[in-house]
Amino acid sequence: MRSFDALANTPERREIRNAVRALCDKFDDNYWAEKDRLHEFPHEFAKAVAVGGWLGIAMPVEFGGSGMGVIEAAVMMQEIGRSAGSFAACSSVHINIFGLHSIVKHGSNAQRSKWLPSIIDGSCRACFGVTEPDAGLDTSNIKTQASRTGDRYIVNGQKVWTSTAQQAAKIVLLARTTPIEQCDRPIDGLSLFCADLNRSAVEIREIRKMGRHAVDSNQLFFDNFEIPADCLIGEEGRGFSYLLDSLNPERILNAAEVIGMGRRALEKAVAYANERVVFGRKIGQNQSIQHPLAQCWSELYAAELMTLHAAELYDSGQSCGAQANAAKYLAADAGFRACDRAVRTHGGMGYAAEYHVERYFREMVATQLAPVSREMILCYIAERELGLPKSY
Ligand SMILES: Cc1cc2nc3c(=O)[nH]c(=O)nc-3n(C[C@H](O)[C@H](O)[C@H](O)COP(=O)(O)OP(=O)(O)OC[C@H]3O[C@@H](n4cnc5c(N)ncnc54)[C@H](O)[C@@H]3O)c2cc1C
């Protein structure tokens, strides 16, 4: 299959892609299938990414990062998505790559020098606690409360889906610090913290799920969980706007990951279509097999161009909300179709673990739902770009 990496369109980015690919190639399908089967975190892979210095790709140089842009981070994450590890590989490092953007942007110097170096060198893993069972996508409606008493906040409440909490030493946590009734807008009165995930005051229960078994997602129950006041990021009550700041780069990186995942599935499908012989000819000679694969190629390429466009806008300081959202939407749809077609191209063997495409398919389903659903993206574009009434 011909290479078509629009993101890696400069010598420097090609170098990043090739180096990340070489790293990922050391962890093959059998490694990831076993991690998936055993529900075991891919420590070896995550360590290799950290040792290679990749976690800090978009982090400031003064704290040990490489100070590159979102495009370079997207090249890297696309390549990780394209690896045998699919979404699990991406999720095992995703939060360290960009999840602490709010600290880079809004944290104090003391916080940055205290927290960022260990996130960048991989000695500390962080998780991200935003979603709650009763709020869902309506983030401003979260109920977890952080009440200030003296030099600390006391947190009570619940989070759901918090990924990597089983592994994480730190949590970036969104909680309500002012009751919603006392705020002008529901998005006010929310604060963002970066805290030690002290297990004695947080119960962490793993969620059984469809795929991405190598990387845990969890329910978290906070019972008088104490956070020192100096763990508050930026100003109290402005947490929601800090979150919004990191939304666009997160959408872009997520789109890049999904495009990589879709490409891997497509490559597997093409290889099988070129090798499997039925009715005396390769199945890839049938248009019912080759047209959908050609369609997947086109859709993934289009999604990649939108991702590149959004990343270029972001890195040059321009607004990119619609483009980042559209990239995420197009990528998730294209990636899902590629995985679906990869399973179907393999016929019955698409359902067998041995061929790995069923694992890619299971992992891909999550990308239609998280970190934001396709419906909410369409709501956003309808409102902001088309001028239609707000529907949520
Ligand atoms: C594998 C995985 C990992 C995750 N990791 C994390 C994590 O690390 N940290 C974290 O905080 N969260 C995490 N999440 C949570 C994820 O961000 C949420 O699942 C997602 O935001 C959707 O929220 P919800 O599941 O509550 O859906 P709901 O808000 O209940 O929505 C359900 C459905 O209704 C639709 N819907 C709701 N309201 C509207 C509307 N007004 N208009 C149109 N459609 C609407 C949605 O699009 C969706 O299809 C993860 C989720 C998954 C599956």
The ligand as a Gaussian input file, in Angstrom:
#p B3LYP/6-31G(d) Opt

LIG

0 1
 C      -12.866000       4.059000      26.839000
 C      -13.237000       5.358000      27.488000
 C      -12.286000       6.090000      28.154000
 C      -12.622000       7.283000      28.797000
 N      -11.669000       7.949000      29.535000
 C      -12.033000       9.044000      30.248000
 C      -11.092000       9.686000      31.123000
 O       -9.919000       9.287000      31.225000
 N      -11.516000      10.752000      31.858000
 C      -12.804000      11.235000      31.765000
 O      -13.111000      12.217000      32.454000
 N      -13.713000      10.642000      30.947000
 C      -13.356000       9.564000      30.199000
 N      -14.281000       8.947000      29.374000
 C      -15.646000       9.452000      29.354000
 C      -16.061000      10.048000      28.044000
 O      -15.448000      11.289000      27.862000
 C      -17.591000      10.098000      28.085000
 O      -18.067000       8.762000      28.006000
 C      -18.141000      10.900000      26.988000
 O      -17.822000      12.238000      27.235000
 C      -19.643000      10.722000      26.860000
 O      -20.292000      10.923000      28.111000
 P      -21.379000       9.869000      28.607000
 O      -20.801000       8.514000      28.435000
 O      -21.848000      10.217000      29.962000
 O      -22.582000      10.039000      27.566000
 P      -23.928000      10.855000      27.785000
 O      -23.639000      12.277000      28.094000
 O      -24.813000      10.099000      28.697000
 O      -24.543000      10.772000      26.308000
 C      -25.138000       9.579000      25.805000
 C      -25.488000       9.740000      24.341000
 O      -26.432000      10.800000      24.180000
 C      -25.957000      11.752000      23.252000
 N      -26.377000      13.085000      23.708000
 C      -26.446000      13.547000      24.993000
 N      -26.894000      14.805000      24.994000
 C      -27.122000      15.170000      23.710000
 C      -27.594000      16.346000      23.061000
 N      -27.958000      17.439000      23.741000
 N      -27.663000      16.339000      21.718000
 C      -27.310000      15.246000      21.005000
 N      -26.876000      14.100000      21.543000
 C      -26.773000      14.054000      22.881000
 C      -24.430000      11.613000      23.284000
 O      -23.849000      12.052000      22.078000
 C      -24.285000      10.113000      23.479000
 O      -24.389000       9.459000      22.244000
 C      -13.955000       7.763000      28.718000
 C      -14.919000       7.030000      28.019000
 C      -14.579000       5.843000      27.411000
 C      -15.645000       5.051000      26.703000

